[in-house]
Amino acid sequence: MTVKPLPFRPPPIHDELLSSWVGRLAKANHCSTEELCGYLGSGQGRVPERSNDLGQVDWIRVCSAVRRTQDEIAAMTLPDVTHHGVQYVSRHDFQYCPGCVAKSPDLVLRHWRLAWSMICEPCGQALATEYPAKDVSGKLRARAVPGAEALKTAAATNNPRRLRRGDLTWHLMAVLKIGNLRALTSGNERERLMALAAVGVSVIRPILGAAIILRGNERVVFELRRDFPQHRRLIERIRRVSQDLERWLPERRETERPSRQETHGVSRPTASKSALREARQAITELGPDANRQALLARADEIWRRSSGAKS
């Protein structure tokens, strides 16, 4: 059954979400979104937003009314991620572009719903969240950028290993009570930036990132063993690296002491920062999957060489 075309059909904006466009169609034709959905054959009055919601669409009726092809309409929906552990597509408007919304208050673009989007593609303005963080450091923002790029690449290539790695990272953050499984698409800017930064660590240096978090915390190791029994071997590997970090990076213990002990003519807190720098250089040279003994030996060699140069 065909229907008459709508009298007014403003064209969709590039990358506009289907529900946003249907809302603008309804406004242009002086009716409610529910009334327009009824006219298009959607009895529940709800506009499909995800590709897996299009199964019950009466395509002949819809395409006739809006004068668009099935492919054009389907391209305005969000990808189906129900089969992914990482929920990087939001069902809600957790961020927006202030400039674009000022021009078109009802506008919602597809990439605004994606966890890795931080910049509005049409205008280049930073996307805003419902609860902006005023005291977030520039360092945290900088760390979130590679995490966003890593997540985008993993999703675009449908890389199950990297997506799974990110999923485990957020579960770890949930156990540690420093994040939750929905942080990637949270309206809380600080919470989201921390989640994106964690993505970057989990993809680039997964073992080291987890070891830094677990350093000196045996209680959390116990909780991880209990919550992830299928990953006991990985947890033990992280625990061993964490114990090595305790020897290499003693700044936590040293900053708690009033006295400053000197080592090689340099205070221990300064030496620990240097050790972290050398450890990072060793990981960069040998790769994050290198044997931990090889990493420690290389870091020790770099540290001794730099100490000799300074003396």
Stockholm file with secondary structure:
# STOCKHOLM 1.0

chainA/1-311         MTVKPLPFRPPPIHDELLSSWVGRLAKANHCSTEELCGYLGSGQGRVPERSNDLGQVDWIRVCSAVRRTQDEIAAMTLPDVTHHGVQYVSRHDFQYCPGCVAKSPDLVLRHWRLAWSMICEPCGQALATEYPAKDVSGKLRARAVPGAEALKTAAATNNPRRLRRGDLTWHLMAVLKIGNLRALTSGNERERLMALAAVGVSVIRPILGAAIILRGNERVVFELRRDFPQHRRLIERIRRVSQDLERWLPERRETERPSRQETHGVSRPTASKSALREARQAITELGPDANRQALLARADEIWRRSSGAKS
#=GR chainA/1-311 SS CCCCCCSCCCCCCTTBCHHHHHHHHHHHTTSCHHHHHHHTTCTTCCCCCBGGGCTTCCHHHHHHHHTCCHHHHHTTSBCCCTTCSSCCBCSSCCEECHHHHHHCTTCCBGGGGBTTCCBCTTTCCBCEESBCCTTCCHHHHHHHHHHHHHHHHHHHTTCHHHHHHHHHHHHHHHHTTSCCTTGGGCSBHHHHHHHHHHHHHHHHSHHHHHHHHHTTCHHHHHHHHHHCGGGHHHHHHHHHHHHHHHHHCTHHHHHTSSSCCEETTEEHHHHHHHHHHHHHHHHHHHCTTSCHHHHHHHHHHHHHHHHHHHC
#=GC SS_cons         CCCCCCSCCCCCCTTBCHHHHHHHHHHHTTSCHHHHHHHTTCTTCCCCCBGGGCTTCCHHHHHHHHTCCHHHHHTTSBCCCTTCSSCCBCSSCCEECHHHHHHCTTCCBGGGGBTTCCBCTTTCCBCEESBCCTTCCHHHHHHHHHHHHHHHHHHHTTCHHHHHHHHHHHHHHHHTTSCCTTGGGCSBHHHHHHHHHHHHHHHHSHHHHHHHHHTTCHHHHHHHHHHCGGGHHHHHHHHHHHHHHHHHCTHHHHHTSSSCCEETTEEHHHHHHHHHHHHHHHHHHHCTTSCHHHHHHHHHHHHHHHHHHHC
//
